[in-house]
Amino acid sequence: MAGGFTLGAEGGRPAISVGGRTLTYRNLQDLASSIDTVASSAPPGAGPIDLAGLDVVDTMATIFAAAVRGVPVLVRAPDTELPPLPALSPGTFLVVMTSGTSGRPRLVARTAASWSTSFEPLAALTGLTRTDTVLLTGPLHSTLHLFAAIHTLWLGGHLTDDPSVATAVHAVPTVLADLLLDAPPKLRVAVVAGALMPSGLAHRAAGLGVRLVEYYGAAELSFVAARVAPQPLRAFPGVDVRVTDGEVWARSPYLALGRLGSGPDLRRSADGFVTVGDLAEIADDGAILVRGRGESAVSTGGHTVLVEDVEAVLSGVPGVREVAVVGTDHRRLGQVVTAVVVLADGMDLAQVRRSARSMLTGAALPRRWRTVGALPRTDGGKVARQTIAASFDGCGGRGYREHPCP
């Protein structure tokens, strides 16, 4: 059996209520048992079972069925082109295709234990139990949501897509912000990850009496750091963290086996640390400040600006509902900082720009602006920075000071 992937309840307890299908743990176990015959018929070395196109219920049943046989599974979006798969390393159970915010698909392979070992520490940190009804907020080919679903069923909890009955949720910050606008009546725990979290979101959650747990990690690293707001991020239980030349490196039992295919594999140190290139700082007391992915830095006129820093400032401007900051090409400066904002009704962009000039200086002050009705997002709910930056292609040197770069 793939280590630790077992259902946490049985009988008539509700297991999944998603997409109009409702299954008890008995139903789910019966479905997994019927699928088990498929998993058991897979010849050794045949490659993973491709779950693309299955709904949430069938995906979860197949994963737990495959775990019984130790057969690997592949989780990806149904419309993605699958590159040739190399031979999998011994012990591989889960292969996921992830694109993050950069739009460059990559395959990541991991063992079952690299996730299941973290199940208990996360439950202890969040306070989640088998009595919780956990809201699923995105597709399972996003590792954040896949982990949330597996963790819920391992706990013996109830996975749902109905916010009105949810007592807990795993979500990216923007999805959680939208959810909290409706003040879900039963919500008591929110687990947030996938992007840097605006400070105002933690305050909003606290005002609703929601325990907010934030973690930082990556598809290749799993958990690296976590916190219960308002405390700072610190190393997740079982993780050693260090910062070298501004990059955060982690060593833990949660690391993936590696990336598959022709692209670059993970960067590993001789003593077992791995990095994906994220930038961070560690204080003397162990508090960790994640500064974002190196690819999210804008090089403008000889200066380096971290987009998350600018977004943190602009998200605090009254009337700004959402903001994304990217670097766009400029003939003279290489790139300029560019802000795309979603404004509240009645808010004027000129007001936001005036506020920005009072809070941001020098290279960090956005030189191009655009208002949109909604930010483009990846399937996992993250801001699609590459799509935003590409929408400014052809601006050249125009729009450096004013809004009208189309």
Contacts in CASP RR format, 6 or more apart in sequence:
PFRMAT RR
TARGET T0000
AUTHOR 0000-0000-0000
METHOD contacts of the structure
MODEL  1
MAGGFTLGAEGGRPAISVGGRTLTYRNLQDLASSIDTVASSAPPGAGPID
LAGLDVVDTMATIFAAAVRGVPVLVRAPDTELPPLPALSPGTFLVVMTSG
TSGRPRLVARTAASWSTSFEPLAALTGLTRTDTVLLTGPLHSTLHLFAAI
HTLWLGGHLTDDPSVATAVHAVPTVLADLLLDAPPKLRVAVVAGALMPSG
LAHRAAGLGVRLVEYYGAAELSFVAARVAPQPLRAFPGVDVRVTDGEVWA
RSPYLALGRLGSGPDLRRSADGFVTVGDLAEIADDGAILVRGRGESAVST
GGHTVLVEDVEAVLSGVPGVREVAVVGTDHRRLGQVVTAVVVLADGMDLA
QVRRSARSMLTGAALPRRWRTVGALPRTDGGKVARQTIAASFDGCGGRGY
REHPCP
1 67 0 8 1.000
1 68 0 8 1.000
1 69 0 8 1.000
1 70 0 8 1.000
2 66 0 8 1.000
2 67 0 8 1.000
2 68 0 8 1.000
2 70 0 8 1.000
2 93 0 8 1.000
2 111 0 8 1.000
2 112 0 8 1.000
3 67 0 8 1.000
3 93 0 8 1.000
3 112 0 8 1.000
3 113 0 8 1.000
3 116 0 8 1.000
4 67 0 8 1.000
4 112 0 8 1.000
4 113 0 8 1.000
4 116 0 8 1.000
4 119 0 8 1.000
4 154 0 8 1.000
5 63 0 8 1.000
5 64 0 8 1.000
5 67 0 8 1.000
5 93 0 8 1.000
5 112 0 8 1.000
5 116 0 8 1.000
5 150 0 8 1.000
5 154 0 8 1.000
6 64 0 8 1.000
6 67 0 8 1.000
6 154 0 8 1.000
7 15 0 8 1.000
7 25 0 8 1.000
7 28 0 8 1.000
7 29 0 8 1.000
7 32 0 8 1.000
7 64 0 8 1.000
7 153 0 8 1.000
7 154 0 8 1.000
7 156 0 8 1.000
8 25 0 8 1.000
8 130 0 8 1.000
8 153 0 8 1.000
8 154 0 8 1.000
8 155 0 8 1.000
8 156 0 8 1.000
8 157 0 8 1.000
9 15 0 8 1.000
9 25 0 8 1.000
9 130 0 8 1.000
9 156 0 8 1.000
9 157 0 8 1.000
10 25 0 8 1.000
10 26 0 8 1.000
10 29 0 8 1.000
11 24 0 8 1.000
11 25 0 8 1.000
11 26 0 8 1.000
11 29 0 8 1.000
12 24 0 8 1.000
12 25 0 8 1.000
12 26 0 8 1.000
13 24 0 8 1.000
13 25 0 8 1.000
13 130 0 8 1.000
13 156 0 8 1.000
13 157 0 8 1.000
13 158 0 8 1.000
14 22 0 8 1.000
14 23 0 8 1.000
14 24 0 8 1.000
14 25 0 8 1.000
14 157 0 8 1.000
14 158 0 8 1.000
15 23 0 8 1.000
15 24 0 8 1.000
15 25 0 8 1.000
15 27 0 8 1.000
15 28 0 8 1.000
15 153 0 8 1.000
15 156 0 8 1.000
15 157 0 8 1.000
15 158 0 8 1.000
15 159 0 8 1.000
16 22 0 8 1.000
16 23 0 8 1.000
16 28 0 8 1.000
16 56 0 8 1.000
16 57 0 8 1.000
16 60 0 8 1.000
16 153 0 8 1.000
16 158 0 8 1.000
16 159 0 8 1.000
16 160 0 8 1.000
17 23 0 8 1.000
17 158 0 8 1.000
17 159 0 8 1.000
17 160 0 8 1.000
17 161 0 8 1.000
17 162 0 8 1.000
18 55 0 8 1.000
18 56 0 8 1.000
18 57 0 8 1.000
18 136 0 8 1.000
18 159 0 8 1.000
18 160 0 8 1.000
18 161 0 8 1.000
19 55 0 8 1.000
19 56 0 8 1.000
19 161 0 8 1.000
21 55 0 8 1.000
21 56 0 8 1.000
21 57 0 8 1.000
23 31 0 8 1.000
23 57 0 8 1.000
25 156 0 8 1.000
28 57 0 8 1.000
28 60 0 8 1.000
28 61 0 8 1.000
28 64 0 8 1.000
28 153 0 8 1.000
31 57 0 8 1.000
31 58 0 8 1.000
31 61 0 8 1.000
32 61 0 8 1.000
32 62 0 8 1.000
32 64 0 8 1.000
32 65 0 8 1.000
32 68 0 8 1.000
33 65 0 8 1.000
35 58 0 8 1.000
35 61 0 8 1.000
35 62 0 8 1.000
35 65 0 8 1.000
36 65 0 8 1.000
36 68 0 8 1.000
36 69 0 8 1.000
38 49 0 8 1.000
38 62 0 8 1.000
38 65 0 8 1.000
39 49 0 8 1.000
39 62 0 8 1.000
39 65 0 8 1.000
39 66 0 8 1.000
39 68 0 8 1.000
39 69 0 8 1.000
39 70 0 8 1.000
39 71 0 8 1.000
40 69 0 8 1.000
40 71 0 8 1.000
42 49 0 8 1.000
42 69 0 8 1.000
42 71 0 8 1.000
45 87 0 8 1.000
45 88 0 8 1.000
47 72 0 8 1.000
47 85 0 8 1.000
47 88 0 8 1.000
48 71 0 8 1.000
48 72 0 8 1.000
48 73 0 8 1.000
48 74 0 8 1.000
48 85 0 8 1.000
48 88 0 8 1.000
48 92 0 8 1.000
48 95 0 8 1.000
49 62 0 8 1.000
49 66 0 8 1.000
49 71 0 8 1.000
49 72 0 8 1.000
49 73 0 8 1.000
49 74 0 8 1.000
50 74 0 8 1.000
50 76 0 8 1.000
50 82 0 8 1.000
51 58 0 8 1.000
51 59 0 8 1.000
51 62 0 8 1.000
51 63 0 8 1.000
51 73 0 8 1.000
51 74 0 8 1.000
51 75 0 8 1.000
51 76 0 8 1.000
51 140 0 8 1.000
52 74 0 8 1.000
52 75 0 8 1.000
52 76 0 8 1.000
52 77 0 8 1.000
52 78 0 8 1.000
52 80 0 8 1.000
52 82 0 8 1.000
52 141 0 8 1.000
53 78 0 8 1.000
54 62 0 8 1.000
56 136 0 8 1.000
56 140 0 8 1.000
56 149 0 8 1.000
56 159 0 8 1.000
59 75 0 8 1.000
59 140 0 8 1.000
60 140 0 8 1.000
60 149 0 8 1.000
60 150 0 8 1.000
60 153 0 8 1.000
60 159 0 8 1.000
62 73 0 8 1.000
63 73 0 8 1.000
63 150 0 8 1.000
64 153 0 8 1.000
66 72 0 8 1.000
66 73 0 8 1.000
66 93 0 8 1.000
67 93 0 8 1.000
67 112 0 8 1.000
70 93 0 8 1.000
70 112 0 8 1.000
72 88 0 8 1.000
72 91 0 8 1.000
72 92 0 8 1.000
72 93 0 8 1.000
72 94 0 8 1.000
72 95 0 8 1.000
73 93 0 8 1.000
73 94 0 8 1.000
73 95 0 8 1.000
74 82 0 8 1.000
74 85 0 8 1.000
74 95 0 8 1.000
74 96 0 8 1.000
74 97 0 8 1.000
75 94 0 8 1.000
75 95 0 8 1.000
75 96 0 8 1.000
75 97 0 8 1.000
75 140 0 8 1.000
75 141 0 8 1.000
75 146 0 8 1.000
76 82 0 8 1.000
76 96 0 8 1.000
76 97 0 8 1.000
76 141 0 8 1.000
77 97 0 8 1.000
77 139 0 8 1.000
77 141 0 8 1.000
77 379 0 8 1.000
80 97 0 8 1.000
80 105 0 8 1.000
82 97 0 8 1.000
83 107 0 8 1.000
83 261 0 8 1.000
83 262 0 8 1.000
84 261 0 8 1.000
85 95 0 8 1.000
85 107 0 8 1.000
85 260 0 8 1.000
85 261 0 8 1.000
86 260 0 8 1.000
86 261 0 8 1.000
88 95 0 8 1.000
88 109 0 8 1.000
88 260 0 8 1.000
89 109 0 8 1.000
89 257 0 8 1.000
91 111 0 8 1.000
91 257 0 8 1.000
92 109 0 8 1.000
92 110 0 8 1.000
92 111 0 8 1.000
92 257 0 8 1.000
93 110 0 8 1.000
93 111 0 8 1.000
93 112 0 8 1.000
94 109 0 8 1.000
94 110 0 8 1.000
94 111 0 8 1.000
94 112 0 8 1.000
94 115 0 8 1.000
95 107 0 8 1.000
95 108 0 8 1.000
95 109 0 8 1.000
95 260 0 8 1.000
96 107 0 8 1.000
96 108 0 8 1.000
96 110 0 8 1.000
96 141 0 8 1.000
96 143 0 8 1.000
96 146 0 8 1.000
96 219 0 8 1.000
97 105 0 8 1.000
97 106 0 8 1.000
97 107 0 8 1.000
97 108 0 8 1.000
97 141 0 8 1.000
98 105 0 8 1.000
98 106 0 8 1.000
98 108 0 8 1.000
98 142 0 8 1.000
98 143 0 8 1.000
98 219 0 8 1.000
99 105 0 8 1.000
99 106 0 8 1.000
99 378 0 8 1.000
100 219 0 8 1.000
100 378 0 8 1.000
100 382 0 8 1.000
101 293 0 8 1.000
101 296 0 8 1.000
101 378 0 8 1.000
101 382 0 8 1.000
101 383 0 8 1.000
101 384 0 8 1.000
101 385 0 8 1.000
101 386 0 8 1.000
102 295 0 8 1.000
102 385 0 8 1.000
102 386 0 8 1.000
103 378 0 8 1.000
103 384 0 8 1.000
103 386 0 8 1.000
106 259 0 8 1.000
106 260 0 8 1.000
106 261 0 8 1.000
106 263 0 8 1.000
107 259 0 8 1.000
107 260 0 8 1.000
107 261 0 8 1.000
108 143 0 8 1.000
108 219 0 8 1.000
108 220 0 8 1.000
108 256 0 8 1.000
108 258 0 8 1.000
108 259 0 8 1.000
108 260 0 8 1.000
109 256 0 8 1.000
109 257 0 8 1.000
109 258 0 8 1.000
109 259 0 8 1.000
109 260 0 8 1.000
110 222 0 8 1.000
110 255 0 8 1.000
110 256 0 8 1.000
110 257 0 8 1.000
110 258 0 8 1.000
111 257 0 8 1.000
113 253 0 8 1.000
114 222 0 8 1.000
114 253 0 8 1.000
114 254 0 8 1.000
114 255 0 8 1.000
114 256 0 8 1.000
114 257 0 8 1.000
115 147 0 8 1.000
115 150 0 8 1.000
115 222 0 8 1.000
115 254 0 8 1.000
116 154 0 8 1.000
117 253 0 8 1.000
117 254 0 8 1.000
118 222 0 8 1.000
118 223 0 8 1.000
118 236 0 8 1.000
118 253 0 8 1.000
118 254 0 8 1.000
119 151 0 8 1.000
119 154 0 8 1.000
119 155 0 8 1.000
121 223 0 8 1.000
121 236 0 8 1.000
121 237 0 8 1.000
121 238 0 8 1.000
122 128 0 8 1.000
122 151 0 8 1.000
122 191 0 8 1.000
122 215 0 8 1.000
122 223 0 8 1.000
123 129 0 8 1.000
123 151 0 8 1.000
123 155 0 8 1.000
124 237 0 8 1.000
125 213 0 8 1.000
125 226 0 8 1.000
125 228 0 8 1.000
125 237 0 8 1.000
126 168 0 8 1.000
126 189 0 8 1.000
126 191 0 8 1.000
126 211 0 8 1.000
126 213 0 8 1.000
127 189 0 8 1.000
127 211 0 8 1.000
128 134 0 8 1.000
128 151 0 8 1.000
128 152 0 8 1.000
128 155 0 8 1.000
128 168 0 8 1.000
128 189 0 8 1.000
128 191 0 8 1.000
129 155 0 8 1.000
129 157 0 8 1.000
130 155 0 8 1.000
130 156 0 8 1.000
130 157 0 8 1.000
131 157 0 8 1.000
131 167 0 8 1.000
132 152 0 8 1.000
132 155 0 8 1.000
132 157 0 8 1.000
132 158 0 8 1.000
132 167 0 8 1.000
132 168 0 8 1.000
132 189 0 8 1.000
133 157 0 8 1.000
133 158 0 8 1.000
133 159 0 8 1.000
133 160 0 8 1.000
133 165 0 8 1.000
133 166 0 8 1.000
133 167 0 8 1.000
133 168 0 8 1.000
133 186 0 8 1.000
134 148 0 8 1.000
134 152 0 8 1.000
134 157 0 8 1.000
134 158 0 8 1.000
134 159 0 8 1.000
134 160 0 8 1.000
134 166 0 8 1.000
134 167 0 8 1.000
134 168 0 8 1.000
134 169 0 8 1.000
134 170 0 8 1.000
135 160 0 8 1.000
135 161 0 8 1.000
135 162 0 8 1.000
135 163 0 8 1.000
135 166 0 8 1.000
135 168 0 8 1.000
135 169 0 8 1.000
135 170 0 8 1.000
135 171 0 8 1.000
135 179 0 8 1.000
135 187 0 8 1.000
136 145 0 8 1.000
136 148 0 8 1.000
136 149 0 8 1.000
136 159 0 8 1.000
136 160 0 8 1.000
136 161 0 8 1.000
136 170 0 8 1.000
137 145 0 8 1.000
137 169 0 8 1.000
137 170 0 8 1.000
137 171 0 8 1.000
137 172 0 8 1.000
137 175 0 8 1.000
137 179 0 8 1.000
138 145 0 8 1.000
138 175 0 8 1.000
138 379 0 8 1.000
138 380 0 8 1.000
138 381 0 8 1.000
139 145 0 8 1.000
139 379 0 8 1.000
139 380 0 8 1.000
140 146 0 8 1.000
140 149 0 8 1.000
141 379 0 8 1.000
142 378 0 8 1.000
142 379 0 8 1.000
142 380 0 8 1.000
142 381 0 8 1.000
143 219 0 8 1.000
144 170 0 8 1.000
144 172 0 8 1.000
144 193 0 8 1.000
144 194 0 8 1.000
144 380 0 8 1.000
145 170 0 8 1.000
145 380 0 8 1.000
147 170 0 8 1.000
147 222 0 8 1.000
148 170 0 8 1.000
148 191 0 8 1.000
149 159 0 8 1.000
152 158 0 8 1.000
152 159 0 8 1.000
153 159 0 8 1.000
160 166 0 8 1.000
163 169 0 8 1.000
163 179 0 8 1.000
163 182 0 8 1.000
163 184 0 8 1.000
163 187 0 8 1.000
164 184 0 8 1.000
164 185 0 8 1.000
164 186 0 8 1.000
165 186 0 8 1.000
166 184 0 8 1.000
166 186 0 8 1.000
166 187 0 8 1.000
167 186 0 8 1.000
167 187 0 8 1.000
167 188 0 8 1.000
167 189 0 8 1.000
168 187 0 8 1.000
168 188 0 8 1.000
168 189 0 8 1.000
168 190 0 8 1.000
168 191 0 8 1.000
169 176 0 8 1.000
169 179 0 8 1.000
169 184 0 8 1.000
169 187 0 8 1.000
169 189 0 8 1.000
169 190 0 8 1.000
169 191 0 8 1.000
170 191 0 8 1.000
170 192 0 8 1.000
170 193 0 8 1.000
171 179 0 8 1.000
171 190 0 8 1.000
171 191 0 8 1.000
171 192 0 8 1.000
172 192 0 8 1.000
172 193 0 8 1.000
172 194 0 8 1.000
172 195 0 8 1.000
172 380 0 8 1.000
172 381 0 8 1.000
172 382 0 8 1.000
173 192 0 8 1.000
173 194 0 8 1.000
173 195 0 8 1.000
173 196 0 8 1.000
173 197 0 8 1.000
173 198 0 8 1.000
173 201 0 8 1.000
174 195 0 8 1.000
174 322 0 8 1.000
174 375 0 8 1.000
174 377 0 8 1.000
174 381 0 8 1.000
174 383 0 8 1.000
175 381 0 8 1.000
176 190 0 8 1.000
176 192 0 8 1.000
176 201 0 8 1.000
176 205 0 8 1.000
177 198 0 8 1.000
177 201 0 8 1.000
177 204 0 8 1.000
179 187 0 8 1.000
180 190 0 8 1.000
180 201 0 8 1.000
180 204 0 8 1.000
180 205 0 8 1.000
180 208 0 8 1.000
180 210 0 8 1.000
183 208 0 8 1.000
187 208 0 8 1.000
187 210 0 8 1.000
188 209 0 8 1.000
188 210 0 8 1.000
188 211 0 8 1.000
189 210 0 8 1.000
189 211 0 8 1.000
189 212 0 8 1.000
189 213 0 8 1.000
190 205 0 8 1.000
190 210 0 8 1.000
190 211 0 8 1.000
190 212 0 8 1.000
190 213 0 8 1.000
191 213 0 8 1.000
191 214 0 8 1.000
191 215 0 8 1.000
192 201 0 8 1.000
192 212 0 8 1.000
192 213 0 8 1.000
192 214 0 8 1.000
192 215 0 8 1.000
193 214 0 8 1.000
193 215 0 8 1.000
193 216 0 8 1.000
193 217 0 8 1.000
194 217 0 8 1.000
194 382 0 8 1.000
195 382 0 8 1.000
195 383 0 8 1.000
196 290 0 8 1.000
196 292 0 8 1.000
196 308 0 8 1.000
196 311 0 8 1.000
196 312 0 8 1.000
197 214 0 8 1.000
198 311 0 8 1.000
198 312 0 8 1.000
198 315 0 8 1.000
198 316 0 8 1.000
199 312 0 8 1.000
200 315 0 8 1.000
200 316 0 8 1.000
201 212 0 8 1.000
202 212 0 8 1.000
202 214 0 8 1.000
202 229 0 8 1.000
202 230 0 8 1.000
205 211 0 8 1.000
205 212 0 8 1.000
205 229 0 8 1.000
206 212 0 8 1.000
206 229 0 8 1.000
206 230 0 8 1.000
211 228 0 8 1.000
212 228 0 8 1.000
212 229 0 8 1.000
213 226 0 8 1.000
213 227 0 8 1.000
213 228 0 8 1.000
213 229 0 8 1.000
214 226 0 8 1.000
214 227 0 8 1.000
214 229 0 8 1.000
214 233 0 8 1.000
215 223 0 8 1.000
215 224 0 8 1.000
215 225 0 8 1.000
215 226 0 8 1.000
215 227 0 8 1.000
215 233 0 8 1.000
215 236 0 8 1.000
216 224 0 8 1.000
216 225 0 8 1.000
216 226 0 8 1.000
216 233 0 8 1.000
216 278 0 8 1.000
216 288 0 8 1.000
216 290 0 8 1.000
217 223 0 8 1.000
217 224 0 8 1.000
217 225 0 8 1.000
218 224 0 8 1.000
218 276 0 8 1.000
218 278 0 8 1.000
219 256 0 8 1.000
220 255 0 8 1.000
220 256 0 8 1.000
220 258 0 8 1.000
220 259 0 8 1.000
220 266 0 8 1.000
220 274 0 8 1.000
220 276 0 8 1.000
221 250 0 8 1.000
221 252 0 8 1.000
221 254 0 8 1.000
221 255 0 8 1.000
221 256 0 8 1.000
221 274 0 8 1.000
221 276 0 8 1.000
222 252 0 8 1.000
222 254 0 8 1.000
222 255 0 8 1.000
222 256 0 8 1.000
223 236 0 8 1.000
223 239 0 8 1.000
223 252 0 8 1.000
223 254 0 8 1.000
224 235 0 8 1.000
224 236 0 8 1.000
224 239 0 8 1.000
224 241 0 8 1.000
224 248 0 8 1.000
224 250 0 8 1.000
224 252 0 8 1.000
225 233 0 8 1.000
225 234 0 8 1.000
225 235 0 8 1.000
225 236 0 8 1.000
225 239 0 8 1.000
225 241 0 8 1.000
225 288 0 8 1.000
225 290 0 8 1.000
226 233 0 8 1.000
226 234 0 8 1.000
226 236 0 8 1.000
227 233 0 8 1.000
227 234 0 8 1.000
232 283 0 8 1.000
232 287 0 8 1.000
232 288 0 8 1.000
232 289 0 8 1.000
233 287 0 8 1.000
233 288 0 8 1.000
233 289 0 8 1.000
233 290 0 8 1.000
234 286 0 8 1.000
234 287 0 8 1.000
234 288 0 8 1.000
235 241 0 8 1.000
235 286 0 8 1.000
235 288 0 8 1.000
236 252 0 8 1.000
236 254 0 8 1.000
238 252 0 8 1.000
238 253 0 8 1.000
238 254 0 8 1.000
239 250 0 8 1.000
239 251 0 8 1.000
239 252 0 8 1.000
239 254 0 8 1.000
240 250 0 8 1.000
240 251 0 8 1.000
240 252 0 8 1.000
240 273 0 8 1.000
241 248 0 8 1.000
241 249 0 8 1.000
241 250 0 8 1.000
241 282 0 8 1.000
241 288 0 8 1.000
242 248 0 8 1.000
242 249 0 8 1.000
242 273 0 8 1.000
242 282 0 8 1.000
243 249 0 8 1.000
243 280 0 8 1.000
243 281 0 8 1.000
243 282 0 8 1.000
244 275 0 8 1.000
246 279 0 8 1.000
246 280 0 8 1.000
246 281 0 8 1.000
247 275 0 8 1.000
247 277 0 8 1.000
247 278 0 8 1.000
247 279 0 8 1.000
247 280 0 8 1.000
248 275 0 8 1.000
248 277 0 8 1.000
248 278 0 8 1.000
248 279 0 8 1.000
248 280 0 8 1.000
248 288 0 8 1.000
248 290 0 8 1.000
249 269 0 8 1.000
249 273 0 8 1.000
249 274 0 8 1.000
249 275 0 8 1.000
250 273 0 8 1.000
250 274 0 8 1.000
250 275 0 8 1.000
251 271 0 8 1.000
251 272 0 8 1.000
251 273 0 8 1.000
251 274 0 8 1.000
255 274 0 8 1.000
256 266 0 8 1.000
258 265 0 8 1.000
258 266 0 8 1.000
259 265 0 8 1.000
259 266 0 8 1.000
266 274 0 8 1.000
266 275 0 8 1.000
266 276 0 8 1.000
267 274 0 8 1.000
267 275 0 8 1.000
267 276 0 8 1.000
267 277 0 8 1.000
268 274 0 8 1.000
276 293 0 8 1.000
277 293 0 8 1.000
277 294 0 8 1.000
278 290 0 8 1.000
278 291 0 8 1.000
278 292 0 8 1.000
278 293 0 8 1.000
278 294 0 8 1.000
279 290 0 8 1.000
279 291 0 8 1.000
279 292 0 8 1.000
279 293 0 8 1.000
279 294 0 8 1.000
279 297 0 8 1.000
279 306 0 8 1.000
280 288 0 8 1.000
280 289 0 8 1.000
280 290 0 8 1.000
280 291 0 8 1.000
280 292 0 8 1.000
281 288 0 8 1.000
281 289 0 8 1.000
281 291 0 8 1.000
282 288 0 8 1.000
282 289 0 8 1.000
283 289 0 8 1.000
291 306 0 8 1.000
291 308 0 8 1.000
291 309 0 8 1.000
292 306 0 8 1.000
292 308 0 8 1.000
296 306 0 8 1.000
296 307 0 8 1.000
296 308 0 8 1.000
296 385 0 8 1.000
297 304 0 8 1.000
297 305 0 8 1.000
297 306 0 8 1.000
297 307 0 8 1.000
298 304 0 8 1.000
298 305 0 8 1.000
298 306 0 8 1.000
298 307 0 8 1.000
298 325 0 8 1.000
298 326 0 8 1.000
298 327 0 8 1.000
298 335 0 8 1.000
298 336 0 8 1.000
298 337 0 8 1.000
299 334 0 8 1.000
299 335 0 8 1.000
300 327 0 8 1.000
300 330 0 8 1.000
300 333 0 8 1.000
300 334 0 8 1.000
300 335 0 8 1.000
300 336 0 8 1.000
300 337 0 8 1.000
300 363 0 8 1.000
301 333 0 8 1.000
301 334 0 8 1.000
301 363 0 8 1.000
302 363 0 8 1.000
303 362 0 8 1.000
303 363 0 8 1.000
305 337 0 8 1.000
305 363 0 8 1.000
305 364 0 8 1.000
307 324 0 8 1.000
307 325 0 8 1.000
307 326 0 8 1.000
307 327 0 8 1.000
307 337 0 8 1.000
307 385 0 8 1.000
308 325 0 8 1.000
309 364 0 8 1.000
310 325 0 8 1.000
310 337 0 8 1.000
310 339 0 8 1.000
310 360 0 8 1.000
310 364 0 8 1.000
310 366 0 8 1.000
311 323 0 8 1.000
311 324 0 8 1.000
311 325 0 8 1.000
313 356 0 8 1.000
313 359 0 8 1.000
313 360 0 8 1.000
314 320 0 8 1.000
314 323 0 8 1.000
314 325 0 8 1.000
314 339 0 8 1.000
314 341 0 8 1.000
314 352 0 8 1.000
314 356 0 8 1.000
314 360 0 8 1.000
314 366 0 8 1.000
315 322 0 8 1.000
315 323 0 8 1.000
317 352 0 8 1.000
317 355 0 8 1.000
317 356 0 8 1.000
317 359 0 8 1.000
318 347 0 8 1.000
318 355 0 8 1.000
319 343 0 8 1.000
319 344 0 8 1.000
319 347 0 8 1.000
319 352 0 8 1.000
320 341 0 8 1.000
320 342 0 8 1.000
320 343 0 8 1.000
320 344 0 8 1.000
320 347 0 8 1.000
320 352 0 8 1.000
321 341 0 8 1.000
321 342 0 8 1.000
321 343 0 8 1.000
321 344 0 8 1.000
322 341 0 8 1.000
322 342 0 8 1.000
322 374 0 8 1.000
322 375 0 8 1.000
323 339 0 8 1.000
323 340 0 8 1.000
323 341 0 8 1.000
323 342 0 8 1.000
324 339 0 8 1.000
324 340 0 8 1.000
324 375 0 8 1.000
324 383 0 8 1.000
324 385 0 8 1.000
324 388 0 8 1.000
325 337 0 8 1.000
325 338 0 8 1.000
325 339 0 8 1.000
325 340 0 8 1.000
325 366 0 8 1.000
326 338 0 8 1.000
326 340 0 8 1.000
326 385 0 8 1.000
326 388 0 8 1.000
326 389 0 8 1.000
326 392 0 8 1.000
327 335 0 8 1.000
327 336 0 8 1.000
327 337 0 8 1.000
327 338 0 8 1.000
327 389 0 8 1.000
328 335 0 8 1.000
328 336 0 8 1.000
328 338 0 8 1.000
328 368 0 8 1.000
328 389 0 8 1.000
328 392 0 8 1.000
328 395 0 8 1.000
329 335 0 8 1.000
329 392 0 8 1.000
329 393 0 8 1.000
329 394 0 8 1.000
329 395 0 8 1.000
329 396 0 8 1.000
330 336 0 8 1.000
330 367 0 8 1.000
330 395 0 8 1.000
330 396 0 8 1.000
330 397 0 8 1.000
330 400 0 8 1.000
331 396 0 8 1.000
331 397 0 8 1.000
332 397 0 8 1.000
336 366 0 8 1.000
336 367 0 8 1.000
336 368 0 8 1.000
336 400 0 8 1.000
337 363 0 8 1.000
337 364 0 8 1.000
337 365 0 8 1.000
337 366 0 8 1.000
337 367 0 8 1.000
337 368 0 8 1.000
338 366 0 8 1.000
338 367 0 8 1.000
338 368 0 8 1.000
338 369 0 8 1.000
338 370 0 8 1.000
338 388 0 8 1.000
338 389 0 8 1.000
338 392 0 8 1.000
339 356 0 8 1.000
339 366 0 8 1.000
339 368 0 8 1.000
339 369 0 8 1.000
339 370 0 8 1.000
340 369 0 8 1.000
340 370 0 8 1.000
340 371 0 8 1.000
340 372 0 8 1.000
340 375 0 8 1.000
340 388 0 8 1.000
341 349 0 8 1.000
341 352 0 8 1.000
341 369 0 8 1.000
341 370 0 8 1.000
341 371 0 8 1.000
341 372 0 8 1.000
342 371 0 8 1.000
342 372 0 8 1.000
342 373 0 8 1.000
342 374 0 8 1.000
342 375 0 8 1.000
343 349 0 8 1.000
343 352 0 8 1.000
343 371 0 8 1.000
349 369 0 8 1.000
349 371 0 8 1.000
349 403 0 8 1.000
352 369 0 8 1.000
353 369 0 8 1.000
356 365 0 8 1.000
356 366 0 8 1.000
357 365 0 8 1.000
360 366 0 8 1.000
367 399 0 8 1.000
367 400 0 8 1.000
367 401 0 8 1.000
368 392 0 8 1.000
368 395 0 8 1.000
368 399 0 8 1.000
368 400 0 8 1.000
368 403 0 8 1.000
368 405 0 8 1.000
369 403 0 8 1.000
370 392 0 8 1.000
370 403 0 8 1.000
370 405 0 8 1.000
375 383 0 8 1.000
375 384 0 8 1.000
375 388 0 8 1.000
376 383 0 8 1.000
376 384 0 8 1.000
376 387 0 8 1.000
376 388 0 8 1.000
377 383 0 8 1.000
377 384 0 8 1.000
378 384 0 8 1.000
392 405 0 8 1.000
395 405 0 8 1.000
395 406 0 8 1.000
398 404 0 8 1.000
398 405 0 8 1.000
399 405 0 8 1.000
END
